[in-house]
């Protein structure tokens, strides 16, 4: 678990040079960089740390500063990253089952791409609660159009010819509003092997109705 700064699987790409000049100059020019880390500031977009080809370190650049093709179109940041960071506590994982998978994500239109790694957050209400306004992760994707994106589960379709039959229409799944716990109150005893205490059956999940977005029923 990392606080604020986290390593990412390093990759090489282009940086739009105007981001080295506070957006005031060098528009349309590109610089070769190595992206090696990221910063997660609660309530802000992800910031990426880079090493430039001339030996400068630049901190906390936004996702729309980068491309992996010279002719990548300029897209707004909020098209590429849908949610701000949910916490200062962040992890980065390359999930083995998803590694190098083909995906498509939906913003204004479907964009194809390839999975690279996943950001996930904890230790804040926004990062851990269930429900419509609760937890989201961000899968980092190299888009076919030459840009990068960081998108949650519900905006991505995954492809695996050996297992997945892609849906043609969006499934009508509903966001989970529950959390589950298994520990229950029981009698205290020093016995090494002990019997369960008889008790009425109790529900094993707690329903959370987050920020008034769903009404108990």
N, C-alpha and C positions, 0 to 999 in steps of 0.2 A: 504494500500500500504506500503510495506516494502522496505527499502534501505539496500542493502548488505545482511543482515541476515533476515531470515524468519522462523517462526514456521512451522513445518509439522506435520500432524497427527502421533503421535509417534507410533513406531513399534519396536519389538524386533527381533533380527536376529544374525547372526554370523559375526564377523570381522576376516578377514584373518590376522593372528598375525604379519606377516612380515611388515604390514603397521605401526606397532608400533615400528619398528626397521629400518626404512628407507630402507626397502627391502633387508637388509643385513643378516637377521637371522630369525629363527623360521618359515621357509616355511613349509606349510602343517599343521600348527597348527591354531586353531580357538579360539576366545574369544567371550563370550556372551556380547552383547551391546544393548542399547536402543538408537535408532535414534530419535532425537527430533527436529532438525532444519537443515537448509541449508544456504549456502552462495552463492550469485550470483555475480561473478566478471566478468565484461564485457570482452568477448573474451577468457574465460577459461571454463573448465568443471565445472559442479556443484560440490560443496564441502559440505559434510554432517557432522553434529556435533553429537557426540555420548557420552553417559555415559557408561563406562565399568562396569562390575560386581564387580570390586574391587575399584570403586569410582574415577576413573580418567576421566577427560573430555578431549576429543580429537577433534580437530577442522579441518574442511575442507578436509575430506577424499573423494576420488573419488568413483564413483559408483561400479567399479569392485573390490573394497575392501570388498564388502558385499555379503552375501548369506543367504538364509533362509532354506537351506538344507545342512547338513554336507558334502555331496558328490557332491555339485554343481560344475560343470566344470569351470575352469578358462577361461574366455573369455576376449578379448581385450576391453579396455574402449570404443574405437570408434565403436565397435559392439553394445554396450549397450546404449550409448548416442550418438546421431547422430550429434547434433549441440552444439557448445559452447553457453554460456549464451549471450543473446542479449543486456543486460543492467544491471546496478546495481539495477534498480527498478524492483522488482519482487513480484508476488502474488502466493499464493498457495490456490487452491480451490478443495473441494470435490464436484463434480457435482452430485446432487441427482439422476438425470436420469441415470448417468453412474456408480453409486456406485456399486462396487462388480461385475461389468460386466465381462464376459469372453471376451477375445480378442486374436488375434494372430498378430504378427508383422513379417515383412520380413526383414532379413539382408541377410546372405548367404543362409538361409533356413527359413521356417516358424517356429516360436516359439510361443507356447500357453502361456497364462498367465491370470492374474486377475488385473483389474484396481484398483488403490488405490487413487490417487489424481493427480492434474494437476498444473504444473508451467506455468506462463505466464509473459511476460515482457512488459514494456512501457518506454516512455520518452527517446528513442533514435531512430535514423533513421532505424537501423537494426530491432528494435522491432515493428515499427509502419507502415513502408511502405508496399505497396502492391506489388504484382508481384513475379516472380520466386525467387528473392533474398531477399524477404521481410519477414514479420512476420512468426514466427513459435512458437507453444507452445510445451510443453513436458509433455506427460502423463506418470506418474510413474506407472510401472507395476511390479508385482511379477510374475516372469516367472516360468513355470512348471519345468524347469530344475534346479531351486533353486537359480538363480541369479535375479537381478533386472535390469530394463531397463527404460530409459526416452526417449520416441519417439514422433515424430510429427504426425499430423493427417494422412498424406499421406503415412505412413508406417504401419498403423494399420487397421485391419478389426475387427469390433465389432459384438457381437452376442447377440441377444435377441429373444428367441423362440416365444414370443408373438407378435413380430413386424417385426423382420429382417429376410429376406430370403438371406442368404449369397451368395455373388457373387462367381462364379467359375472362371471367368476371370476378370482381373483388368478392371474397368470402364475407358473409355477414356476421363475422365473429364479434364478440362484445368484450370490452376491456374488463379485466379482472379487478374486482373491488375488495378481495379478501386477502388476509394473511393467515398462515397456518402455524399452530404451535402443537407440540406433543407432550410437553411436561405438564403434569397436573398435580394438584394437592394430594398428598398421601400421608399416611401415618409415619412419624419418625421412629426409627428402630435401629439398634446396633447390630441386628442380625445380618450376617453376610448374605444369606439367601432368604428372601422375605416374600410373603404372599401379597398380592395386590389387595388393596382395601376395597371392599364392595362399595359401589357408589352408583347412583343413577347415571345413565348415559348422558354425556354432555357433548355439545357440538365441538368439533375439532378445529373450527376456523372462526376468526373474528372478522365480521364485515366492517369495512371502513368506507364511509361515504364522504369522499374527499372534497373539502372546500365547497360543499353545497352543490356539487355538480351532478350528484345522483341522489334520488330520494329513496329511503328505505321502503321496502315493500314486501 
